[in-house]
Amino acid sequence: MLYIKSEDGKAGLFDVKPYPESEAFTPLKDRAGFERIHNGKYFIEWDCGADFSADTIQAGLEIS
């Protein structure tokens, strides 16, 4: 799970569990790989090249 807080103040959890089954996200099964996350403003990205767009995050965000 990722805690996401957007610039407009919305905050919540984004569940990444369904994604590591796809090939691009396989490296994220390793905790050290998962922790190498970067904020790209309109997306989040990992060192392995896996990413989520702002639209994907917004669609899956469970607002708290």
PDB file with SEQRES, HELIX, SHEET and CRYST1 records, atoms N, CA, C and O in Angstrom:
SEQRES   1 A   64  MET LEU TYR ILE LYS SER GLU ASP GLY LYS ALA GLY LEU          
SEQRES   2 A   64  PHE ASP VAL LYS PRO TYR PRO GLU SER GLU ALA PHE THR          
SEQRES   3 A   64  PRO LEU LYS ASP ARG ALA GLY PHE GLU ARG ILE HIS ASN          
SEQRES   4 A   64  GLY LYS TYR PHE ILE GLU TRP ASP CYS GLY ALA ASP PHE          
SEQRES   5 A   64  SER ALA ASP THR ILE GLN ALA GLY LEU GLU ILE SER              
HELIX    1 AA1 TYR A   19  GLU A   21  5                                   3    
HELIX    2 AA2 GLU A   23  LYS A   29  5                                   7    
HELIX    3 AA3 ARG A   31  PHE A   34  1                                   4    
HELIX    4 AA4 ALA A   54  GLY A   60  1                                   7    
SHEET    1 AA1 3 LEU A   2  LYS A   5  0                                        
SHEET    2 AA1 3 ALA A  11  PHE A  14 -1                                        
SHEET    3 AA1 3 LEU A  61  ILE A  63 -1                                        
SHEET    1 AA2 3 ILE A  37  ASN A  39  0                                        
SHEET    2 AA2 3 PHE A  43  TRP A  46 -1                                        
SHEET    3 AA2 3 ASP A  51  SER A  53 -1                                        
CRYST1    1.000    1.000    1.000  90.00  90.00  90.00 P 1           1          
ATOM      1  N   MET A   1       0.847  -1.180   0.000  1.00  0.00           N  
ATOM      2  CA  MET A   1       0.000   0.000   0.000  1.00  0.00           C  
ATOM      3  C   MET A   1       0.891   1.242   0.000  1.00  0.00           C  
ATOM      4  O   MET A   1       1.947   1.279   0.632  1.00  0.00           O  
ATOM      5  N   LEU A   2       0.434   2.237  -0.719  1.00  0.00           N  
ATOM      6  CA  LEU A   2       1.132   3.523  -0.736  1.00  0.00           C  
ATOM      7  C   LEU A   2       0.202   4.582  -0.170  1.00  0.00           C  
ATOM      8  O   LEU A   2      -0.978   4.630  -0.518  1.00  0.00           O  
ATOM      9  N   TYR A   3       0.729   5.425   0.696  1.00  0.00           N  
ATOM     10  CA  TYR A   3      -0.026   6.577   1.160  1.00  0.00           C  
ATOM     11  C   TYR A   3       0.252   7.700   0.171  1.00  0.00           C  
ATOM     12  O   TYR A   3       1.407   8.060  -0.058  1.00  0.00           O  
ATOM     13  N   ILE A   4      -0.800   8.248  -0.410  1.00  0.00           N  
ATOM     14  CA  ILE A   4      -0.673   9.294  -1.418  1.00  0.00           C  
ATOM     15  C   ILE A   4      -1.342  10.560  -0.902  1.00  0.00           C  
ATOM     16  O   ILE A   4      -2.454  10.513  -0.375  1.00  0.00           O  
ATOM     17  N   LYS A   5      -0.665  11.683  -1.053  1.00  0.00           N  
ATOM     18  CA  LYS A   5      -1.267  12.978  -0.740  1.00  0.00           C  
ATOM     19  C   LYS A   5      -1.019  13.893  -1.927  1.00  0.00           C  
ATOM     20  O   LYS A   5       0.127  14.176  -2.274  1.00  0.00           O  
ATOM     21  N   SER A   6      -2.099  14.354  -2.548  1.00  0.00           N  
ATOM     22  CA  SER A   6      -1.982  15.192  -3.739  1.00  0.00           C  
ATOM     23  C   SER A   6      -1.876  16.665  -3.357  1.00  0.00           C  
ATOM     24  O   SER A   6      -2.130  17.050  -2.216  1.00  0.00           O  
ATOM     25  N   GLU A   7      -1.497  17.469  -4.333  1.00  0.00           N  
ATOM     26  CA  GLU A   7      -1.343  18.898  -4.086  1.00  0.00           C  
ATOM     27  C   GLU A   7      -2.662  19.567  -3.714  1.00  0.00           C  
ATOM     28  O   GLU A   7      -2.669  20.596  -3.038  1.00  0.00           O  
ATOM     29  N   ASP A   8      -3.790  18.982  -4.156  1.00  0.00           N  
ATOM     30  CA  ASP A   8      -5.086  19.578  -3.830  1.00  0.00           C  
ATOM     31  C   ASP A   8      -5.596  19.148  -2.453  1.00  0.00           C  
ATOM     32  O   ASP A   8      -6.716  19.484  -2.069  1.00  0.00           O  
ATOM     33  N   GLY A   9      -4.763  18.397  -1.708  1.00  0.00           N  
ATOM     34  CA  GLY A   9      -5.090  18.018  -0.350  1.00  0.00           C  
ATOM     35  C   GLY A   9      -5.748  16.659  -0.182  1.00  0.00           C  
ATOM     36  O   GLY A   9      -5.924  16.193   0.944  1.00  0.00           O  
ATOM     37  N   LYS A  10      -6.115  16.017  -1.287  1.00  0.00           N  
ATOM     38  CA  LYS A  10      -6.693  14.683  -1.180  1.00  0.00           C  
ATOM     39  C   LYS A  10      -5.613  13.709  -0.733  1.00  0.00           C  
ATOM     40  O   LYS A  10      -4.473  13.765  -1.195  1.00  0.00           O  
ATOM     41  N   ALA A  11      -5.991  12.823   0.169  1.00  0.00           N  
ATOM     42  CA  ALA A  11      -5.036  11.849   0.676  1.00  0.00           C  
ATOM     43  C   ALA A  11      -5.737  10.518   0.849  1.00  0.00           C  
ATOM     44  O   ALA A  11      -6.935  10.459   1.127  1.00  0.00           O  
ATOM     45  N   GLY A  12      -4.979   9.462   0.680  1.00  0.00           N  
ATOM     46  CA  GLY A  12      -5.542   8.138   0.865  1.00  0.00           C  
ATOM     47  C   GLY A  12      -4.536   7.064   0.534  1.00  0.00           C  
ATOM     48  O   GLY A  12      -3.352   7.334   0.330  1.00  0.00           O  
ATOM     49  N   LEU A  13      -5.027   5.837   0.484  1.00  0.00           N  
ATOM     50  CA  LEU A  13      -4.176   4.682   0.217  1.00  0.00           C  
ATOM     51  C   LEU A  13      -4.412   4.170  -1.195  1.00  0.00           C  
ATOM     52  O   LEU A  13      -5.543   4.129  -1.679  1.00  0.00           O  
ATOM     53  N   PHE A  14      -3.329   3.785  -1.838  1.00  0.00           N  
ATOM     54  CA  PHE A  14      -3.375   3.190  -3.169  1.00  0.00           C  
ATOM     55  C   PHE A  14      -2.807   1.783  -3.050  1.00  0.00           C  
ATOM     56  O   PHE A  14      -1.655   1.596  -2.656  1.00  0.00           O  
ATOM     57  N   ASP A  15      -3.622   0.807  -3.393  1.00  0.00           N  
ATOM     58  CA  ASP A  15      -3.235  -0.598  -3.281  1.00  0.00           C  
ATOM     59  C   ASP A  15      -2.464  -1.032  -4.523  1.00  0.00           C  
ATOM     60  O   ASP A  15      -3.016  -1.037  -5.623  1.00  0.00           O  
ATOM     61  N   VAL A  16      -1.205  -1.394  -4.358  1.00  0.00           N  
ATOM     62  CA  VAL A  16      -0.376  -1.825  -5.485  1.00  0.00           C  
ATOM     63  C   VAL A  16      -0.326  -3.352  -5.617  1.00  0.00           C  
ATOM     64  O   VAL A  16       0.312  -3.877  -6.529  1.00  0.00           O  
ATOM     65  N   LYS A  17      -1.006  -4.068  -4.698  1.00  0.00           N  
ATOM     66  CA  LYS A  17      -0.938  -5.535  -4.701  1.00  0.00           C  
ATOM     67  C   LYS A  17      -1.304  -6.192  -6.026  1.00  0.00           C  
ATOM     68  O   LYS A  17      -0.654  -7.171  -6.390  1.00  0.00           O  
ATOM     69  N   PRO A  18      -2.300  -5.721  -6.769  1.00  0.00           N  
ATOM     70  CA  PRO A  18      -2.638  -6.404  -8.018  1.00  0.00           C  
ATOM     71  C   PRO A  18      -1.574  -6.258  -9.118  1.00  0.00           C  
ATOM     72  O   PRO A  18      -1.525  -7.076 -10.036  1.00  0.00           O  
ATOM     73  N   TYR A  19      -0.744  -5.249  -9.036  1.00  0.00           N  
ATOM     74  CA  TYR A  19       0.159  -4.934 -10.135  1.00  0.00           C  
ATOM     75  C   TYR A  19       1.436  -5.758 -10.218  1.00  0.00           C  
ATOM     76  O   TYR A  19       1.875  -6.034 -11.335  1.00  0.00           O  
ATOM     77  N   PRO A  20       2.071  -6.175  -9.111  1.00  0.00           N  
ATOM     78  CA  PRO A  20       3.336  -6.911  -9.239  1.00  0.00           C  
ATOM     79  C   PRO A  20       3.244  -8.231 -10.014  1.00  0.00           C  
ATOM     80  O   PRO A  20       4.273  -8.839 -10.309  1.00  0.00           O  
ATOM     81  N   GLU A  21       2.053  -8.674 -10.341  1.00  0.00           N  
ATOM     82  CA  GLU A  21       1.932  -9.891 -11.139  1.00  0.00           C  
ATOM     83  C   GLU A  21       2.259  -9.628 -12.606  1.00  0.00           C  
ATOM     84  O   GLU A  21       2.576 -10.563 -13.341  1.00  0.00           O  
ATOM     85  N   SER A  22       2.187  -8.375 -13.042  1.00  0.00           N  
ATOM     86  CA  SER A  22       2.563  -8.073 -14.423  1.00  0.00           C  
ATOM     87  C   SER A  22       4.090  -7.940 -14.494  1.00  0.00           C  
ATOM     88  O   SER A  22       4.733  -7.564 -13.514  1.00  0.00           O  
ATOM     89  N   GLU A  23       4.647  -8.243 -15.630  1.00  0.00           N  
ATOM     90  CA  GLU A  23       6.108  -8.314 -15.799  1.00  0.00           C  
ATOM     91  C   GLU A  23       6.819  -7.014 -15.421  1.00  0.00           C  
ATOM     92  O   GLU A  23       7.879  -7.051 -14.796  1.00  0.00           O  
ATOM     93  N   ALA A  24       6.256  -5.887 -15.786  1.00  0.00           N  
ATOM     94  CA  ALA A  24       6.906  -4.599 -15.514  1.00  0.00           C  
ATOM     95  C   ALA A  24       7.048  -4.326 -14.019  1.00  0.00           C  
ATOM     96  O   ALA A  24       7.960  -3.617 -13.593  1.00  0.00           O  
ATOM     97  N   PHE A  25       6.139  -4.894 -13.225  1.00  0.00           N  
ATOM     98  CA  PHE A  25       6.130  -4.622 -11.794  1.00  0.00           C  
ATOM     99  C   PHE A  25       6.780  -5.723 -10.959  1.00  0.00           C  
ATOM    100  O   PHE A  25       6.847  -5.599  -9.737  1.00  0.00           O  
ATOM    101  N   THR A  26       7.254  -6.781 -11.579  1.00  0.00           N  
ATOM    102  CA  THR A  26       7.866  -7.894 -10.857  1.00  0.00           C  
ATOM    103  C   THR A  26       8.980  -7.446  -9.903  1.00  0.00           C  
ATOM    104  O   THR A  26       9.042  -7.956  -8.785  1.00  0.00           O  
ATOM    105  N   PRO A  27       9.864  -6.515 -10.293  1.00  0.00           N  
ATOM    106  CA  PRO A  27      10.929  -6.088  -9.365  1.00  0.00           C  
ATOM    107  C   PRO A  27      10.407  -5.479  -8.061  1.00  0.00           C  
ATOM    108  O   PRO A  27      11.148  -5.396  -7.081  1.00  0.00           O  
ATOM    109  N   LEU A  28       9.158  -5.059  -8.040  1.00  0.00           N  
ATOM    110  CA  LEU A  28       8.604  -4.437  -6.839  1.00  0.00           C  
ATOM    111  C   LEU A  28       8.242  -5.454  -5.769  1.00  0.00           C  
ATOM    112  O   LEU A  28       7.910  -5.080  -4.644  1.00  0.00           O  
ATOM    113  N   LYS A  29       8.303  -6.732  -6.108  1.00  0.00           N  
ATOM    114  CA  LYS A  29       8.069  -7.769  -5.103  1.00  0.00           C  
ATOM    115  C   LYS A  29       9.177  -7.766  -4.056  1.00  0.00           C  
ATOM    116  O   LYS A  29       8.968  -8.189  -2.919  1.00  0.00           O  
ATOM    117  N   ASP A  30      10.351  -7.287  -4.446  1.00  0.00           N  
ATOM    118  CA  ASP A  30      11.483  -7.130  -3.532  1.00  0.00           C  
ATOM    119  C   ASP A  30      11.295  -5.819  -2.764  1.00  0.00           C  
ATOM    120  O   ASP A  30      11.180  -4.752  -3.368  1.00  0.00           O  
ATOM    121  N   ARG A  31      11.265  -5.903  -1.450  1.00  0.00           N  
ATOM    122  CA  ARG A  31      10.994  -4.705  -0.634  1.00  0.00           C  
ATOM    123  C   ARG A  31      11.980  -3.577  -0.931  1.00  0.00           C  
ATOM    124  O   ARG A  31      11.578  -2.418  -1.024  1.00  0.00           O  
ATOM    125  N   ALA A  32      13.248  -3.898  -1.079  1.00  0.00           N  
ATOM    126  CA  ALA A  32      14.255  -2.865  -1.354  1.00  0.00           C  
ATOM    127  C   ALA A  32      13.944  -2.171  -2.684  1.00  0.00           C  
ATOM    128  O   ALA A  32      14.090  -0.954  -2.800  1.00  0.00           O  
ATOM    129  N   GLY A  33      13.521  -2.939  -3.675  1.00  0.00           N  
ATOM    130  CA  GLY A  33      13.141  -2.357  -4.963  1.00  0.00           C  
ATOM    131  C   GLY A  33      11.892  -1.495  -4.834  1.00  0.00           C  
ATOM    132  O   GLY A  33      11.797  -0.430  -5.445  1.00  0.00           O  
ATOM    133  N   PHE A  34      10.937  -1.961  -4.035  1.00  0.00           N  
ATOM    134  CA  PHE A  34       9.689  -1.227  -3.830  1.00  0.00           C  
ATOM    135  C   PHE A  34       9.944   0.117  -3.151  1.00  0.00           C  
ATOM    136  O   PHE A  34       9.276   1.108  -3.445  1.00  0.00           O  
ATOM    137  N   GLU A  35      10.901   0.139  -2.257  1.00  0.00           N  
ATOM    138  CA  GLU A  35      11.181   1.362  -1.508  1.00  0.00           C  
ATOM    139  C   GLU A  35      11.921   2.421  -2.321  1.00  0.00           C  
ATOM    140  O   GLU A  35      12.050   3.559  -1.869  1.00  0.00           O  
ATOM    141  N   ARG A  36      12.405   2.074  -3.500  1.00  0.00           N  
ATOM    142  CA  ARG A  36      13.101   3.047  -4.358  1.00  0.00           C  
ATOM    143  C   ARG A  36      12.100   3.748  -5.269  1.00  0.00           C  
ATOM    144  O   ARG A  36      12.133   3.587  -6.489  1.00  0.00           O  
ATOM    145  N   ILE A  37      11.224   4.517  -4.668  1.00  0.00           N  
ATOM    146  CA  ILE A  37      10.142   5.192  -5.382  1.00  0.00           C  
ATOM    147  C   ILE A  37      10.454   6.674  -5.526  1.00  0.00           C  
ATOM    148  O   ILE A  37      11.085   7.272  -4.654  1.00  0.00           O  
ATOM    149  N   HIS A  38      10.011   7.258  -6.623  1.00  0.00           N  
ATOM    150  CA  HIS A  38      10.263   8.670  -6.905  1.00  0.00           C  
ATOM    151  C   HIS A  38       8.964   9.356  -7.295  1.00  0.00           C  
ATOM    152  O   HIS A  38       8.129   8.774  -7.987  1.00  0.00           O  
ATOM    153  N   ASN A  39       8.798  10.586  -6.851  1.00  0.00           N  
ATOM    154  CA  ASN A  39       7.642  11.396  -7.212  1.00  0.00           C  
ATOM    155  C   ASN A  39       7.990  12.165  -8.480  1.00  0.00           C  
ATOM    156  O   ASN A  39       8.905  12.988  -8.483  1.00  0.00           O  
ATOM    157  N   GLY A  40       7.264  11.898  -9.545  1.00  0.00           N  
ATOM    158  CA  GLY A  40       7.477  12.616 -10.805  1.00  0.00           C  
ATOM    159  C   GLY A  40       6.435  13.683 -11.044  1.00  0.00           C  
ATOM    160  O   GLY A  40       6.263  14.126 -12.180  1.00  0.00           O  
ATOM    161  N   LYS A  41       5.737  14.109 -10.015  1.00  0.00           N  
ATOM    162  CA  LYS A  41       4.663  15.107 -10.045  1.00  0.00           C  
ATOM    163  C   LYS A  41       3.369  14.536 -10.634  1.00  0.00           C  
ATOM    164  O   LYS A  41       2.357  14.510  -9.935  1.00  0.00           O  
ATOM    165  N   TYR A  42       3.362  14.082 -11.881  1.00  0.00           N  
ATOM    166  CA  TYR A  42       2.147  13.538 -12.491  1.00  0.00           C  
ATOM    167  C   TYR A  42       2.176  12.018 -12.564  1.00  0.00           C  
ATOM    168  O   TYR A  42       1.333  11.399 -13.213  1.00  0.00           O  
ATOM    169  N   PHE A  43       3.143  11.435 -11.899  1.00  0.00           N  
ATOM    170  CA  PHE A  43       3.275   9.978 -11.840  1.00  0.00           C  
ATOM    171  C   PHE A  43       4.218   9.643 -10.701  1.00  0.00           C  
ATOM    172  O   PHE A  43       4.927  10.508 -10.186  1.00  0.00           O  
ATOM    173  N   ILE A  44       4.217   8.373 -10.315  1.00  0.00           N  
ATOM    174  CA  ILE A  44       5.246   7.875  -9.409  1.00  0.00           C  
ATOM    175  C   ILE A  44       5.996   6.788 -10.152  1.00  0.00           C  
ATOM    176  O   ILE A  44       5.415   6.059 -10.957  1.00  0.00           O  
ATOM    177  N   GLU A  45       7.277   6.683  -9.885  1.00  0.00           N  
ATOM    178  CA  GLU A  45       8.123   5.771 -10.652  1.00  0.00           C  
ATOM    179  C   GLU A  45       9.154   5.120  -9.740  1.00  0.00           C  
ATOM    180  O   GLU A  45       9.596   5.698  -8.747  1.00  0.00           O  
ATOM    181  N   TRP A  46       9.518   3.905 -10.109  1.00  0.00           N  
ATOM    182  CA  TRP A  46      10.556   3.169  -9.402  1.00  0.00           C  
ATOM    183  C   TRP A  46      11.791   3.076 -10.270  1.00  0.00           C  
ATOM    184  O   TRP A  46      11.730   3.278 -11.483  1.00  0.00           O  
ATOM    185  N   ASP A  47      12.930   2.765  -9.632  1.00  0.00           N  
ATOM    186  CA  ASP A  47      14.196   2.635 -10.359  1.00  0.00           C  
ATOM    187  C   ASP A  47      14.115   1.620 -11.500  1.00  0.00           C  
ATOM    188  O   ASP A  47      14.813   1.762 -12.504  1.00  0.00           O  
ATOM    189  N   CYS A  48      13.277   0.609 -11.354  1.00  0.00           N  
ATOM    190  CA  CYS A  48      13.166  -0.436 -12.378  1.00  0.00           C  
ATOM    191  C   CYS A  48      12.397   0.032 -13.612  1.00  0.00           C  
ATOM    192  O   CYS A  48      12.344  -0.684 -14.613  1.00  0.00           O  
ATOM    193  N   GLY A  49      11.798   1.231 -13.553  1.00  0.00           N  
ATOM    194  CA  GLY A  49      11.047   1.765 -14.679  1.00  0.00           C  
ATOM    195  C   GLY A  49       9.539   1.615 -14.549  1.00  0.00           C  
ATOM    196  O   GLY A  49       8.795   2.212 -15.327  1.00  0.00           O  
ATOM    197  N   ALA A  50       9.075   0.836 -13.588  1.00  0.00           N  
ATOM    198  CA  ALA A  50       7.629   0.704 -13.359  1.00  0.00           C  
ATOM    199  C   ALA A  50       7.092   2.044 -12.880  1.00  0.00           C  
ATOM    200  O   ALA A  50       7.767   2.768 -12.147  1.00  0.00           O  
ATOM    201  N   ASP A  51       5.873   2.370 -13.299  1.00  0.00           N  
ATOM    202  CA  ASP A  51       5.285   3.632 -12.855  1.00  0.00           C  
ATOM    203  C   ASP A  51       3.767   3.560 -12.841  1.00  0.00           C  
ATOM    204  O   ASP A  51       3.162   2.668 -13.435  1.00  0.00           O  
ATOM    205  N   PHE A  52       3.176   4.506 -12.158  1.00  0.00           N  
ATOM    206  CA  PHE A  52       1.729   4.703 -12.144  1.00  0.00           C  
ATOM    207  C   PHE A  52       1.466   6.154 -12.493  1.00  0.00           C  
ATOM    208  O   PHE A  52       2.081   7.056 -11.923  1.00  0.00           O  
ATOM    209  N   SER A  53       0.557   6.383 -13.426  1.00  0.00           N  
ATOM    210  CA  SER A  53       0.188   7.747 -13.786  1.00  0.00           C  
ATOM    211  C   SER A  53      -0.740   8.317 -12.726  1.00  0.00           C  
ATOM    212  O   SER A  53      -1.308   7.580 -11.919  1.00  0.00           O  
ATOM    213  N   ALA A  54      -0.887   9.625 -12.736  1.00  0.00           N  
ATOM    214  CA  ALA A  54      -1.799  10.283 -11.799  1.00  0.00           C  
ATOM    215  C   ALA A  54      -3.222   9.774 -11.995  1.00  0.00           C  
ATOM    216  O   ALA A  54      -3.962   9.634 -11.021  1.00  0.00           O  
ATOM    217  N   ASP A  55      -3.620   9.494 -13.233  1.00  0.00           N  
ATOM    218  CA  ASP A  55      -4.966   8.979 -13.501  1.00  0.00           C  
ATOM    219  C   ASP A  55      -5.185   7.616 -12.869  1.00  0.00           C  
ATOM    220  O   ASP A  55      -6.244   7.361 -12.295  1.00  0.00           O  
ATOM    221  N   THR A  56      -4.193   6.735 -12.966  1.00  0.00           N  
ATOM    222  CA  THR A  56      -4.292   5.401 -12.367  1.00  0.00           C  
ATOM    223  C   THR A  56      -4.387   5.518 -10.856  1.00  0.00           C  
ATOM    224  O   THR A  56      -5.202   4.844 -10.227  1.00  0.00           O  
ATOM    225  N   ILE A  57      -3.564   6.366 -10.279  1.00  0.00           N  
ATOM    226  CA  ILE A  57      -3.572   6.561  -8.841  1.00  0.00           C  
ATOM    227  C   ILE A  57      -4.921   7.117  -8.390  1.00  0.00           C  
ATOM    228  O   ILE A  57      -5.513   6.624  -7.431  1.00  0.00           O  
ATOM    229  N   GLN A  58      -5.399   8.142  -9.083  1.00  0.00           N  
ATOM    230  CA  GLN A  58      -6.673   8.768  -8.721  1.00  0.00           C  
ATOM    231  C   GLN A  58      -7.811   7.758  -8.778  1.00  0.00           C  
ATOM    232  O   GLN A  58      -8.681   7.757  -7.906  1.00  0.00           O  
ATOM    233  N   ALA A  59      -7.816   6.902  -9.789  1.00  0.00           N  
ATOM    234  CA  ALA A  59      -8.879   5.909  -9.952  1.00  0.00           C  
ATOM    235  C   ALA A  59      -8.863   4.868  -8.833  1.00  0.00           C  
ATOM    236  O   ALA A  59      -9.914   4.354  -8.451  1.00  0.00           O  
ATOM    237  N   GLY A  60      -7.690   4.556  -8.309  1.00  0.00           N  
ATOM    238  CA  GLY A  60      -7.577   3.524  -7.279  1.00  0.00           C  
ATOM    239  C   GLY A  60      -7.406   4.027  -5.867  1.00  0.00           C  
ATOM    240  O   GLY A  60      -7.246   3.233  -4.940  1.00  0.00           O  
ATOM    241  N   LEU A  61      -7.439   5.341  -5.687  1.00  0.00           N  
ATOM    242  CA  LEU A  61      -7.187   5.925  -4.377  1.00  0.00           C  
ATOM    243  C   LEU A  61      -8.384   5.759  -3.452  1.00  0.00           C  
ATOM    244  O   LEU A  61      -9.505   6.140  -3.790  1.00  0.00           O  
ATOM    245  N   GLU A  62      -8.133   5.192  -2.295  1.00  0.00           N  
ATOM    246  CA  GLU A  62      -9.147   5.073  -1.236  1.00  0.00           C  
ATOM    247  C   GLU A  62      -8.933   6.252  -0.315  1.00  0.00           C  
ATOM    248  O   GLU A  62      -8.040   6.232   0.533  1.00  0.00           O  
ATOM    249  N   ILE A  63      -9.751   7.282  -0.477  1.00  0.00           N  
ATOM    250  CA  ILE A  63      -9.578   8.517   0.265  1.00  0.00           C  
ATOM    251  C   ILE A  63      -9.906   8.326   1.728  1.00  0.00           C  
ATOM    252  O   ILE A  63     -10.930   7.750   2.095  1.00  0.00           O  
ATOM    253  N   SER A  64      -8.988   8.838   2.564  1.00  0.00           N  
ATOM    254  CA  SER A  64      -9.175   8.713   4.016  1.00  0.00           C  
ATOM    255  C   SER A  64      -9.644  10.017   4.614  1.00  0.00           C  
ATOM    256  O   SER A  64      -9.854  10.100   5.824  1.00  0.00           O  
TER     257      SER A  64                                                      
END                                                                             
